[in-house]
């Protein structure tokens, strides 16, 4: 292949990685800001500022364990060509835009990306290049368990708050919890951003390693900075249609529930980042909102919306995998 064509493929793959990072930040504003907007703890613009600051701070707190999982734990390193990355990212973005923007559903970019990498990887080298052990331990098991863990943690923390302050004035405590909710939302933004930025870091580093720009899978500092700036830029323009779904269509929450939800999310996402698990902030945020809302009874949850979200979760990885598989085969014909 001509050097010019290789450079063009690499440049387009890097461009798509940046677009994916921006889109992830764009939609993830919904998760980090939904509860403080729903309870009116702050104004919408203030919520975005909190989320952006938290996103930028995230890169100074956590390492790159999630990036390494994305880069080395999904497909074999030798098959992460520009064509594979382009097919994976195109499949990811097409699926994500359709469902998260047109249908206003909180789609997990994590599992759409992993599905895309698997589909494009299989198209390039067959099923033998898929890292089954890494996918089972750090993708499938967290995928299945994370919503339930989120529900249980948020339900427990919310229940503890209710029991602790049961003799206090509800209006006074809700006023105080609005302030604490701001802190909890900030912590959520920090941990959410580090999970999402590391996915972008992982994809870019895969490209650099495949084409010999680096000799081992170590994320360059400029890639870290670029990834966080990309995510934060997306947050600034946050997806308000998805915010509406998260903030109003799952359950109606009070400030104490919002604080418990965001605190639970930050605990789960922070732990996942340290363990190198590419956790879905979509699953976690939806689960914690659901868990916090259920303390007021199962009827307080809008189960119709939840059913749509769950179906989107189930279909995300398989459909993006199929789409990326098809796109890769089309690219090979064109190139």
LOLUMLUM-269450 format. One line per 8 residues: for each residue y, z, x of N, C-alpha, C, CB. Coordinates in steps of 0.2 Angstrom, whole numbers, always signed. Glycine has a CB too. Layout:
// LOLUMLUM-269450
Y:Z:X:Y:Z:X:Y:Z:X:Y:Z:X ~ ...;
END
This chain:
// LOLUMLUM-269450
-6:+0:+4:+0:+0:+0:+6:+0:+4:+0:+6:-5 ~ +11:-4:+3:+17:-4:+7:+21:+2:+7:+22:-10:+4 ~ +24:+4:+13:+28:+10:+14:+33:+11:+8:+31:+10:+21 ~ +36:+5:+7:+42:+6:+1:+39:+8:-5:+45:-1:+1 ~ +33:+6:-7:+30:+7:-13:+28:+15:-13:+24:+3:-15 ~ +25:+17:-7:+23:+24:-7:+29:+29:-8:+20:+25:+0 ~ +35:+27:-4:+41:+31:-5:+43:+31:-12:+46:+28:+0 ~ +43:+25:-16:+45:+25:-23:+41:+29:-27:+44:+17:-25;
+34:+29:-26:+29:+34:-30:+31:+41:-29:+22:+32:-28 ~ +32:+43:-22:+34:+50:-21:+40:+52:-24:+34:+51:-13 ~ +45:+48:-23:+52:+49:-26:+51:+50:-34:+57:+44:-25 ~ +47:+46:-37:+47:+46:-44:+43:+52:-46:+43:+40:-47 ~ +38:+54:-42:+34:+60:-44:+38:+66:-43:+28:+61:-39 ~ +42:+66:-38:+47:+72:-37:+52:+72:-43:+51:+72:-30 ~ +55:+67:-45:+59:+66:-50:+56:+69:-57:+62:+59:-51 ~ +50:+67:-58:+47:+70:-64:+46:+77:-64:+40:+66:-65;
+44:+80:-58:+43:+87:-57:+50:+91:-58:+41:+89:-49 ~ +55:+88:-56:+62:+91:-58:+63:+91:-65:+68:+87:-54 ~ +62:+85:-68:+63:+85:-76:+58:+90:-79:+61:+77:-78 ~ +52:+90:-77:+47:+95:-80:+50:+102:-79:+40:+95:-77 ~ +53:+104:-73:+56:+111:-72:+62:+112:-77:+58:+111:-65 ~ +66:+107:-78:+72:+107:-82:+70:+108:-89:+76:+101:-82 ~ +65:+104:-91:+62:+105:-98:+59:+111:-100:+57:+99:-100 ~ +55:+114:-95:+52:+121:-95:+58:+126:-96:+48:+122:-89;
+63:+126:-92:+69:+130:-93:+72:+129:-100:+74:+130:-88 ~ +73:+123:-102:+76:+122:-108:+72:+125:-114:+76:+114:-109 ~ +66:+124:-114:+62:+127:-120:+61:+135:-119:+55:+124:-120 ~ +60:+137:-113:+59:+144:-112:+65:+149:-113:+57:+145:-105 ~ +71:+146:-114:+76:+150:-116:+75:+153:-123:+83:+146:-117 ~ +70:+150:-127:+68:+153:-133:+65:+159:-132:+64:+148:-137 ~ +60:+159:-127:+56:+165:-126:+60:+171:-124:+50:+164:-122 ~ +64:+170:-119:+68:+175:-116:+74:+178:-120:+71:+173:-109;
+76:+174:-125:+82:+176:-128:+81:+177:-136:+87:+171:-127 ~ +75:+175:-138:+73:+175:-145:+75:+182:-149:+66:+173:-147 ~ +72:+187:-145:+73:+194:-149:+80:+197:-149:+68:+199:-146 ~ +84:+196:-143:+90:+199:-143:+95:+194:-148:+93:+199:-136 ~ +93:+188:-149:+97:+184:-154:+95:+186:-161:+96:+177:-152 ~ +89:+187:-162:+86:+189:-169:+89:+196:-171:+79:+189:-169 ~ +90:+200:-166:+93:+207:-168:+100:+207:-167:+89:+212:-164 ~ +103:+202:-165:+111:+202:-164:+113:+207:-159:+114:+202:-170;
+109:+208:-154:+111:+213:-149:+116:+210:-145:+105:+215:-144 ~ +116:+204:-144:+122:+200:-140:+123:+193:-144:+120:+199:-132 ~ +128:+190:-142:+129:+183:-144:+125:+178:-141:+137:+181:-144 ~ +124:+173:-144:+120:+167:-141:+122:+166:-134:+120:+161:-145 ~ +128:+164:-132:+130:+163:-126:+129:+168:-121:+138:+161:-126 ~ +130:+174:-123:+129:+180:-118:+121:+181:-117:+131:+187:-122 ~ +117:+179:-122:+110:+179:-121:+108:+174:-115:+106:+178:-127 ~ +111:+168:-115:+109:+163:-111:+111:+165:-104:+113:+156:-112;
+117:+168:-103:+120:+171:-96:+115:+176:-94:+127:+174:-97 ~ +112:+180:-98:+107:+185:-96:+101:+182:-93:+106:+190:-101 ~ +99:+177:-97:+93:+173:-95:+94:+170:-88:+91:+169:-101 ~ +99:+166:-87:+101:+163:-81:+101:+167:-75:+107:+159:-82 ~ +104:+173:-76:+105:+178:-70:+98:+180:-69:+109:+183:-72 ~ +94:+182:-74:+87:+184:-73:+83:+179:-69:+84:+186:-79 ~ +84:+173:-71:+80:+167:-69:+81:+167:-61:+81:+161:-72 ~ +87:+167:-59:+89:+166:-52:+87:+172:-48:+97:+166:-51;
+87:+178:-51:+84:+184:-47:+77:+184:-46:+86:+190:-51 ~ +73:+181:-51:+66:+180:-50:+63:+178:-44:+63:+176:-56 ~ +67:+173:-41:+64:+170:-34:+65:+175:-29:+68:+164:-33 ~ +69:+181:-29:+69:+185:-24:+64:+191:-24:+76:+188:-23 ~ +61:+191:-30:+56:+197:-31:+49:+195:-30:+57:+200:-39 ~ +47:+189:-32:+40:+188:-32:+38:+182:-27:+38:+185:-39 ~ +32:+182:-25:+30:+177:-20:+29:+170:-23:+24:+180:-16 ~ +23:+167:-20:+21:+160:-23:+14:+160:-25:+23:+155:-17;
+11:+165:-27:+4:+165:-29:+2:+161:-34:+2:+172:-30 ~ +7:+160:-39:+6:+156:-45:+6:+149:-43:+11:+157:-51 ~ +11:+147:-38:+12:+140:-36:+5:+138:-32:+18:+140:-31 ~ +2:+143:-28:-4:+141:-25:-10:+140:-29:-6:+147:-20 ~ -10:+143:-35:-15:+142:-40:-14:+135:-43:-15:+148:-45 ~ -8:+133:-45:-7:+127:-47:-9:+121:-42:+0:+126:-50 ~ -7:+123:-36:-8:+117:-31:-15:+117:-28:-3:+119:-25 ~ -18:+122:-28:-25:+122:-25:-31:+124:-30:-25:+126:-19;
-29:+127:-35:-35:+129:-40:-36:+125:-46:-32:+136:-42 ~ -33:+119:-46:-35:+115:-52:-39:+109:-50:-28:+113:-56 ~ -36:+105:-46:-40:+99:-43:-40:+100:-35:-36:+93:-45 ~ -45:+96:-32:-46:+96:-25:-39:+93:-22:-52:+93:-23 ~ -37:+96:-16:-31:+94:-13:-31:+87:-11:-30:+98:-7 ~ -36:+84:-9:-36:+77:-7:-35:+72:-12:-43:+76:-3 ~ -35:+74:-19:-34:+70:-24:-28:+70:-28:-40:+71:-29 ~ -23:+74:-25:-17:+75:-28:-12:+70:-26:-14:+82:-27;
-13:+64:-27:-9:+58:-25:-3:+58:-30:-13:+52:-25 ~ +2:+54:-28:+8:+53:-32:+6:+50:-39:+13:+48:-28 ~ +1:+45:-39:-1:+43:-45:-4:+48:-50:-6:+37:-44 ~ -8:+53:-47:-11:+58:-51:-5:+63:-54:-16:+62:-47 ~ +0:+64:-49:+5:+69:-51:+9:+65:-57:+9:+71:-45 ~ +11:+59:-56:+15:+55:-61:+11:+55:-67:+16:+48:-58 ~ +5:+54:-67:+1:+53:-74:+1:+60:-77:-6:+51:-72 ~ +0:+65:-73:+0:+72:-76:+6:+74:-79:-3:+77:-70;
+12:+73:-75:+18:+75:-78:+21:+71:-84:+23:+74:-72 ~ +19:+64:-84:+21:+60:-89:+17:+62:-96:+19:+53:-88 ~ +11:+63:-95:+7:+66:-101:+9:+73:-103:-1:+67:-99 ~ +11:+77:-98:+14:+84:-100:+20:+83:-104:+15:+88:-94 ~ +25:+79:-101:+31:+79:-104:+31:+75:-111:+36:+75:-100 ~ +27:+70:-112:+27:+66:-118:+24:+71:-124:+22:+60:-118 ~ +19:+74:-122:+16:+79:-127:+20:+85:-129:+9:+82:-124 ~ +23:+87:-123:+28:+93:-124:+34:+92:-128:+30:+96:-117;
+37:+86:-127:+43:+84:-130:+42:+83:-138:+46:+78:-127 ~ +36:+80:-139:+34:+78:-146:+33:+85:-150:+28:+74:-146 ~ +29:+89:-147:+28:+95:-151:+33:+101:-151:+21:+98:-149 ~ +36:+102:-145:+41:+107:-145:+48:+105:-148:+42:+109:-138 ~ +50:+99:-147:+56:+97:-149:+56:+94:-156:+59:+91:-145 ~ +52:+89:-158:+51:+86:-164:+49:+91:-169:+47:+79:-164 ~ +43:+94:-168:+40:+99:-172:+43:+106:-172:+33:+99:-172 ~ +47:+107:-167:+50:+114:-166:+45:+120:-164:+54:+116:-171;
+39:+118:-161:+34:+123:-160:+35:+125:-153:+27:+120:-161 ~ +34:+132:-151:+34:+134:-144:+27:+132:-141:+35:+142:-144 ~ +28:+127:-137:+22:+124:-134:+21:+128:-127:+22:+117:-133 ~ +15:+129:-124:+14:+132:-118:+15:+126:-113:+8:+136:-117 ~ +20:+126:-109:+21:+121:-103:+15:+122:-98:+27:+121:-100 ~ +13:+128:-97:+8:+130:-92:+2:+126:-94:+7:+138:-93 ~ -1:+127:-100:-7:+124:-101:-7:+116:-103:-10:+127:-107 ~ -1:+114:-105:+0:+107:-105:+0:+104:-98:+7:+105:-109;
+3:+107:-93:+3:+105:-86:-4:+105:-83:+8:+109:-82 ~ -8:+110:-84:-14:+111:-82:-19:+106:-85:-17:+118:-83 ~ -18:+105:-92:-22:+99:-95:-20:+92:-92:-20:+99:-102 ~ -14:+91:-91:-12:+85:-88:-15:+84:-81:-4:+85:-87 ~ -15:+89:-77:-18:+89:-70:-25:+87:-70:-16:+95:-66 ~ -29:+91:-75:-36:+90:-76:-37:+82:-78:-39:+95:-81 ~ -34:+80:-83:-35:+73:-85:-34:+68:-80:-30:+72:-91 ~ -28:+68:-77:-26:+64:-71:-31:+64:-66:-19:+64:-69;
-33:+70:-64:-38:+72:-58:-45:+68:-60:-39:+79:-57 ~ -47:+69:-66:-54:+67:-68:-53:+59:-68:-56:+69:-75 ~ -48:+56:-70:-47:+49:-70:-47:+46:-62:-40:+47:-73 ~ -44:+50:-58:-44:+48:-51:-51:+49:-47:-39:+52:-47 ~ -54:+55:-48:-60:+56:-44:-66:+59:-48:-58:+61:-39 ~ -66:+59:-54:-71:+61:-58:-71:+69:-59:-78:+59:-55 ~ -76:+72:-63:-76:+79:-64:-78:+83:-58:-81:+80:-69 ~ -80:+80:-53:-82:+84:-47:-76:+87:-43:-87:+80:-42;
-70:+84:-44:-64:+86:-41:-61:+92:-44:-60:+80:-39 ~ -63:+94:-50:-60:+99:-54:-63:+106:-51:-62:+99:-61 ~ -58:+110:-50:-60:+117:-47:-62:+122:-53:-54:+120:-43 ~ -68:+121:-55:-71:+125:-61:-69:+132:-60:-78:+123:-62 ~ -71:+135:-55:-70:+142:-54:-63:+145:-55:-73:+144:-47 ~ -59:+141:-52:-52:+143:-52:-49:+142:-59:-47:+139:-48 ~ -51:+137:-63:-49:+136:-70:-52:+141:-74:-51:+129:-72 ~ -58:+143:-74:-61:+148:-78:-58:+154:-77:-69:+148:-77;
-57:+157:-71:-54:+163:-69:-47:+164:-70:-56:+165:-62 ~ -43:+159:-69:-36:+160:-69:-32:+155:-74:-33:+158:-62 ~ -36:+152:-78:-33:+148:-84:-37:+149:-90:-34:+140:-82 ~ -43:+148:-91:-47:+149:-97:-47:+156:-100:-54:+146:-97 ~ -49:+161:-95:-49:+168:-97:-42:+170:-99:-52:+172:-92 ~ -37:+169:-95:-30:+171:-97:-28:+168:-103:-25:+170:-92 ~ -30:+162:-104:-28:+158:-110:-31:+161:-117:-30:+151:-110 ~ -37:+163:-116:-40:+167:-122:-38:+174:-123:-48:+167:-121;
-37:+177:-118:-35:+185:-118:-28:+186:-119:-38:+188:-112 ~ -24:+182:-116:-16:+184:-115:-13:+185:-122:-13:+179:-112 ~ -14:+181:-127:-11:+183:-134:-13:+190:-137:-13:+178:-139 ~ -20:+191:-136:-22:+198:-138:-20:+204:-134:-30:+198:-138 ~ -20:+203:-128:-17:+208:-123:-9:+209:-125:-17:+206:-116 ~ -6:+204:-126:+1:+204:-128:+2:+208:-135:+5:+197:-129 ~ -2:+206:-140:-2:+210:-146:-3:+217:-145:-7:+206:-151 ~ -8:+219:-142:-10:+226:-141:-5:+230:-137:-17:+226:-137;
-2:+227:-132:+3:+231:-128:+9:+232:-132:+4:+227:-121 ~ +12:+226:-135:+18:+227:-139:+17:+232:-145:+20:+220:-142 ~ +11:+231:-148:+10:+236:-154:+9:+243:-152:+3:+234:-157 ~ +6:+244:-146:+6:+251:-143:+13:+254:-141:+1:+251:-137 ~ +17:+250:-138:+23:+252:-136:+28:+253:-142:+26:+247:-131 ~ +28:+249:-146:+32:+249:-152:+30:+256:-156:+31:+243:-157 ~ +23:+257:-157:+21:+262:-161:+23:+269:-157:+13:+262:-161 ~ +23:+269:-150:+25:+275:-147:+32:+276:-148:+23:+274:-139;
+36:+271:-148:+43:+272:-149:+44:+275:-156:+47:+265:-149 ~ +41:+272:-161:+41:+275:-168:+40:+282:-169:+37:+271:-173 ~ +34:+284:-165:+32:+291:-165:+37:+295:-162:+25:+291:-162 ~ +39:+293:-156:+44:+297:-152:+50:+299:-155:+45:+294:-145 ~ +53:+294:-159:+59:+295:-162:+59:+295:-170:+64:+289:-160 ~ +53:+297:-173:+52:+297:-180:+57:+302:-183:+45:+299:-181 ~ +60:+307:-180:+64:+312:-183:+72:+310:-182:+63:+319:-181 ~ +73:+304:-179:+80:+302:-178:+82:+297:-183:+80:+299:-171;
+89:+297:-183:+92:+292:-188:+90:+285:-186:+100:+293:-188 ~ +88:+281:-191:+85:+274:-189:+91:+270:-187:+82:+271:-195 ~ +97:+271:-190:+103:+267:-189:+105:+268:-182:+108:+267:-194 ~ +106:+275:-180:+108:+277:-174:+103:+274:-168:+109:+284:-173 ~ +97:+275:-169:+92:+273:-164:+92:+265:-163:+85:+275:-166 ~ +93:+262:-168:+93:+254:-168:+99:+252:-164:+93:+251:-175 ~ +105:+256:-165:+111:+254:-161:+110:+255:-154:+117:+259:-164 ~ +106:+261:-152:+105:+262:-145:+100:+258:-142:+102:+270:-144;
+95:+256:-146:+90:+251:-143:+93:+244:-142:+84:+251:-148 ~ +98:+242:-146:+101:+236:-144:+103:+236:-137:+107:+235:-149 ~ +106:+241:-134:+108:+241:-127:+102:+241:-123:+112:+248:-126 ~ +96:+245:-124:+90:+244:-120:+87:+237:-121:+85:+250:-122 ~ +88:+234:-126:+85:+228:-127:+88:+223:-123:+86:+225:-135 ~ +94:+223:-121:+97:+219:-116:+94:+219:-109:+105:+220:-116 ~ +92:+226:-107:+89:+227:-101:+82:+224:-101:+89:+234:-99 ~ +78:+225:-107:+72:+222:-107:+72:+215:-107:+68:+225:-114;
+76:+212:-111:+77:+204:-111:+78:+202:-104:+82:+202:-116 ~ +82:+205:-100:+84:+203:-93:+77:+203:-89:+89:+208:-90 ~ +74:+209:-89:+67:+209:-86:+62:+204:-88:+64:+216:-87 ~ +62:+202:-94:+58:+197:-97:+60:+190:-93:+59:+196:-104 ~ +67:+189:-93:+69:+183:-90:+67:+182:-82:+77:+183:-90 ~ +67:+188:-79:+66:+188:-72:+58:+186:-71:+67:+195:-69 ~ +54:+189:-75:+47:+188:-74:+45:+181:-77:+43:+193:-77 ~ +48:+179:-82:+47:+172:-85:+49:+167:-81:+51:+172:-92;
+54:+167:-78:+57:+162:-73:+52:+161:-67:+64:+164:-71 ~ +50:+167:-64:+46:+166:-58:+39:+163:-60:+45:+173:-55 ~ +36:+164:-66:+30:+161:-68:+32:+153:-68:+27:+163:-74 ~ +37:+151:-72:+38:+144:-73:+41:+141:-67:+44:+144:-78 ~ +45:+144:-63:+47:+140:-57:+42:+139:-52:+53:+144:-53 ~ +37:+144:-51:+31:+143:-47:+27:+137:-49:+27:+149:-46 ~ +27:+135:-55:+23:+129:-57:+26:+123:-54:+22:+129:-65 ~ +33:+123:-55:+36:+117:-52:+35:+117:-44:+44:+117:-54;
+36:+123:-41:+35:+123:-34:+28:+121:-32:+36:+131:-32 ~ +23:+123:-36:+16:+121:-35:+15:+113:-35:+11:+124:-39 ~ +18:+110:-40:+17:+103:-41:+21:+99:-35:+20:+100:-47 ~ +27:+101:-33:+31:+98:-28:+27:+99:-21:+38:+101:-27 ~ +24:+105:-20:+21:+106:-14:+14:+102:-13:+19:+114:-13 ~ +11:+101:-19:+5:+96:-19:+7:+89:-16:+2:+96:-26 ~ +13:+87:-19:+15:+80:-16:+16:+80:-9:+21:+78:-20 ~ +20:+85:-7:+22:+85:+0:+16:+86:+5:+26:+91:+2;
+11:+90:+3:+5:+91:+7:+0:+84:+7:+0:+96:+4 ~ +0:+81:+1:-4:+75:+1:-1:+69:+5:-4:+72:-6 ~ +5:+69:+6:+8:+63:+10:+10:+66:+17:+14:+61:+6 ~ +8:+72:+19:+8:+74:+26:+15:+76:+28:+7:+68:+30 ~ +19:+78:+23:+26:+81:+25:+25:+88:+27:+31:+80:+19 ~ +20:+92:+25:+18:+98:+27:+11:+98:+29:+20:+104:+22 ~ +8:+103:+33:+2:+103:+36:-3:+107:+32:+1:+104:+43 ~ +0:+112:+28:-4:+117:+24:+0:+119:+18:-6:+123:+28;
-4:+122:+13:+0:+123:+7:+4:+130:+7:-6:+124:+1 ~ +10:+129:+10:+15:+134:+10:+21:+131:+7:+16:+136:+18 ~ +24:+134:+2:+30:+132:-1:+36:+132:+3:+31:+135:-8 ~ +39:+126:+5:+45:+126:+9:+51:+130:+5:+47:+119:+10 ~ +55:+133:+9:+61:+137:+6:+65:+132:+1:+65:+140:+11 ~ +66:+126:+3:+71:+122:-1:+67:+120:-8:+72:+115:+3 ~ +61:+120:-8:+57:+119:-14:+58:+125:-19:+50:+117:-13 ~ +58:+131:-16:+59:+137:-20:+66:+137:-23:+58:+143:-15;
+71:+135:-19:+78:+135:-22:+78:+130:-27:+83:+134:-16 ~ +76:+124:-26:+76:+118:-30:+73:+120:-37:+73:+112:-27 ~ +67:+123:-37:+63:+125:-43:+67:+130:-47:+57:+127:-41 ~ +70:+135:-44:+74:+140:-48:+80:+137:-51:+75:+146:-43 ~ +84:+133:-47:+90:+130:-49:+88:+125:-55:+93:+126:-44 ~ +82:+121:-55:+80:+117:-60:+79:+121:-66:+74:+113:-58 ~ +75:+126:-66:+73:+130:-71:+79:+133:-75:+68:+136:-69 ~ +84:+136:-70:+90:+139:-73:+94:+134:-76:+94:+143:-67;
+95:+128:-74:+99:+123:-77:+96:+122:-84:+99:+117:-73 ~ +90:+121:-85:+87:+120:-91:+88:+126:-96:+79:+119:-91 ~ +88:+132:-94:+90:+138:-98:+97:+137:-101:+89:+144:-94 ~ +102:+135:-97:+108:+134:-99:+109:+130:-105:+113:+131:-93 ~ +105:+125:-106:+105:+120:-111:+100:+122:-116:+105:+113:-109 ~ +97:+128:-116:+92:+131:-120:+90:+127:-127:+92:+137:-121 ~ +84:+127:-128:+81:+123:-134:+82:+128:-141:+74:+121:-134 ~ +88:+127:-144:+90:+131:-150:+85:+131:-156:+97:+130:-152;
+82:+125:-157:+78:+124:-162:+71:+128:-161:+75:+116:-163 ~ +69:+129:-155:+63:+133:-154:+65:+140:-154:+60:+132:-147 ~ +72:+142:-152:+74:+149:-153:+74:+151:-160:+81:+149:-150 ~ +75:+146:-165:+75:+148:-172:+68:+150:-174:+78:+142:-176 ~ +63:+146:-172:+56:+147:-173:+54:+154:-171:+52:+142:-170 ~ +56:+155:-164:+54:+162:-161:+57:+168:-164:+55:+161:-154 ~ +64:+167:-166:+68:+172:-168:+67:+174:-175:+75:+171:-166 ~ +66:+169:-179:+66:+170:-187:+60:+168:-191:+72:+166:-190;
+55:+164:-188:+50:+162:-192:+43:+165:-190:+49:+154:-191 ~ +43:+169:-186:+37:+173:-184:+37:+180:-188:+36:+174:-177 ~ +42:+184:-187:+43:+190:-190:+50:+192:-190:+38:+195:-187 ~ +52:+196:-194:+59:+199:-194:+58:+206:-190:+62:+201:-201 ~ +62:+206:-184:+62:+212:-180:+68:+216:-180:+60:+210:-173 ~ +67:+222:-178:+73:+227:-177:+74:+228:-170:+71:+234:-181 ~ +80:+231:-168:+81:+231:-160:+75:+235:-157:+87:+235:-159 ~ +73:+240:-159:+67:+244:-156:+61:+240:-155:+66:+250:-160;
+60:+235:-160:+54:+231:-159:+56:+225:-154:+52:+228:-166 ~ +62:+223:-154:+64:+218:-149:+63:+220:-142:+71:+215:-151 ~ +65:+227:-141:+65:+230:-134:+58:+231:-132:+69:+237:-135 ~ +54:+233:-137:+47:+234:-135:+43:+227:-134:+43:+237:-141 ~ +45:+222:-137:+42:+215:-136:+44:+213:-130:+45:+210:-142 ~ +50:+213:-128:+53:+210:-121:+50:+214:-115:+60:+210:-121 ~ +50:+221:-116:+47:+225:-111:+40:+223:-110:+48:+233:-113 ~ +36:+223:-115:+29:+221:-115:+28:+214:-111:+26:+221:-122;
+32:+209:-113:+32:+203:-110:+33:+203:-103:+36:+198:-113 ~ +38:+207:-101:+40:+207:-94:+34:+210:-90:+46:+211:-93 ~ +31:+215:-92:+25:+219:-89:+19:+214:-88:+23:+225:-93 ~ +18:+210:-93:+12:+206:-93:+13:+200:-88:+10:+203:-100 ~ +19:+197:-89:+21:+191:-84:+22:+193:-77:+27:+188:-87 ~ +25:+199:-76:+26:+202:-69:+19:+203:-66:+30:+208:-69 ~ +14:+206:-69:+8:+207:-67:+4:+200:-65:+3:+211:-72 ~ +5:+196:-70:+2:+189:-69:+4:+185:-62:+3:+185:-75;
+11:+186:-61:+14:+183:-56:+11:+186:-49:+22:+184:-56 ~ +10:+192:-49:+8:+195:-43:+0:+193:-41:+8:+203:-43 ~ -3:+192:-47:-10:+191:-46:-12:+183:-46:-14:+193:-53 ~ -6:+179:-46:-7:+172:-45:-10:+169:-51:-12:+171:-39 ~ -9:+172:-57:-11:+169:-63:-6:+165:-67:-14:+174:-68 ~ -6:+158:-68:-1:+155:-71:-1:+156:-79:-2:+147:-70 ~ +2:+162:-80:+2:+164:-87:+6:+160:-92:+3:+172:-87 ~ +5:+159:-98:+9:+156:-102:+14:+161:-106:+5:+153:-108;
+20:+160:-104:+25:+164:-107:+26:+163:-115:+32:+163:-104 ~ +24:+157:-117:+23:+155:-124:+18:+160:-128:+21:+148:-125 ~ +12:+160:-125:+7:+165:-128:+9:+172:-128:+1:+164:-124 ~ +12:+174:-122:+14:+181:-121:+20:+183:-126:+16:+182:-114 ~ +25:+179:-126:+31:+180:-130:+29:+180:-138:+36:+175:-129 ~ +25:+175:-140:+23:+175:-147:+19:+181:-148:+19:+168:-148 ~ +14:+183:-144:+10:+189:-145:+14:+195:-145:+5:+189:-140 ~ +18:+196:-141:+22:+202:-141:+27:+203:-147:+26:+203:-135;
+29:+197:-149:+33:+197:-156:+29:+199:-162:+37:+191:-157 ~ +23:+196:-161:+18:+197:-167:+16:+205:-167:+12:+193:-166 ~ +14:+207:-161:+12:+214:-160:+18:+219:-163:+10:+216:-153 ~ +24:+218:-160:+29:+222:-162:+30:+222:-170:+36:+220:-159 ~ +30:+216:-173:+31:+215:-180:+26:+218:-184:+32:+208:-182 ~ +19:+218:-182:+14:+221:-185:+14:+229:-186:+7:+219:-182 ~ +18:+232:-183:+19:+239:-184:+22:+241:-191:+24:+242:-178 ~ +25:+236:-194:+28:+236:-200:+23:+234:-206:+35:+233:-201;
+17:+232:-204:+12:+230:-208:+11:+222:-207:+14:+231:-215 ~ +5:+220:-209:+3:+213:-208:+7:+208:-212:-5:+212:-209 ~ +9:+211:-218:+13:+206:-222:+20:+205:-219:+14:+210:-229 ~ +22:+208:-214:+29:+207:-211:+29:+201:-206:+31:+213:-207 ~ +23:+198:-205:+22:+192:-201:+21:+186:-205:+15:+193:-196 ~ +24:+181:-203:+24:+175:-207:+18:+171:-204:+31:+171:-206 ~ +12:+172:-207:+6:+169:-204:+6:+161:-205:+0:+172:-208 ~ +10:+158:-209:+10:+151:-209:+12:+148:-203:+14:+149:-215;
+18:+151:-200:+21:+149:-194:+16:+150:-188:+27:+152:-193 ~ +13:+156:-188:+8:+158:-183:+2:+153:-183:+6:+165:-184 ~ +0:+151:-189:-6:+146:-189:-4:+139:-185:-8:+144:-196 ~ +2:+137:-187:+5:+131:-183:+5:+132:-176:+11:+129:-186 ~ +7:+137:-174:+8:+139:-167:+1:+139:-163:+12:+145:-165 ~ -3:+142:-167:-10:+143:-164:-14:+136:-163:-15:+148:-168 ~ -13:+132:-168:-16:+125:-168:-13:+122:-162:-15:+122:-174 ~ -6:+122:-161:-3:+119:-155:-6:+122:-149:+5:+120:-156;
-7:+128:-148:-10:+131:-142:-17:+128:-141:-11:+139:-143 ~ -21:+128:-146:-28:+125:-145:-28:+118:-143:-32:+126:-152 ~ -23:+114:-146:-24:+107:-144:-20:+105:-138:-21:+103:-150 ~ -16:+109:-135:-11:+107:-130:-15:+104:-124:-7:+113:-128 ~ -19:+108:-121:-22:+106:-114:-27:+100:-116:-27:+112:-112 ~ -31:+100:-121:-36:+94:-122:-32:+88:-123:-40:+95:-127 ~ -27:+88:-127:-23:+82:-129:-19:+79:-123:-18:+83:-135 ~ -16:+84:-119:-12:+82:-113:-17:+79:-108:-8:+88:-110;
-23:+82:-107:-28:+79:-103:-30:+72:-104:-34:+84:-103 ~ -31:+71:-111:-33:+64:-113:-27:+59:-112:-34:+64:-120 ~ -21:+61:-113:-15:+57:-112:-14:+55:-105:-9:+61:-115 ~ -14:+60:-101:-14:+59:-93:-19:+55:-91:-13:+66:-90 ~ -25:+56:-93:-31:+51:-91:-29:+44:-93:-37:+54:-95 ~ -27:+43:-99:-25:+36:-101:-19:+33:-96:-23:+36:-108 ~ -14:+37:-95:-8:+35:-91:-10:+34:-84:-3:+41:-91 ~ -15:+38:-81:-17:+36:-74:-20:+29:-74:-21:+42:-72;
-24:+28:-78:-28:+21:-78:-23:+16:-79:-33:+21:-84 ~ -18:+17:-83:-13:+12:-84:-9:+11:-78:-8:+13:-90 ~ -7:+16:-75:-3:+16:-68:-7:+12:-63:-2:+23:-66 ~ -14:+13:-62:-18:+10:-57:-18:+2:-59:-25:+12:-58 ~ -18:+0:-65:-18:-7:-66:-11:-10:-64:-19:-8:-74 ~ -6:-6:-66:+1:-9:-64:+3:-9:-57:+6:-4:-68 ~ +1:-4:-54:+2:-3:-46:-3:-7:-42:+2:+4:-44;
END
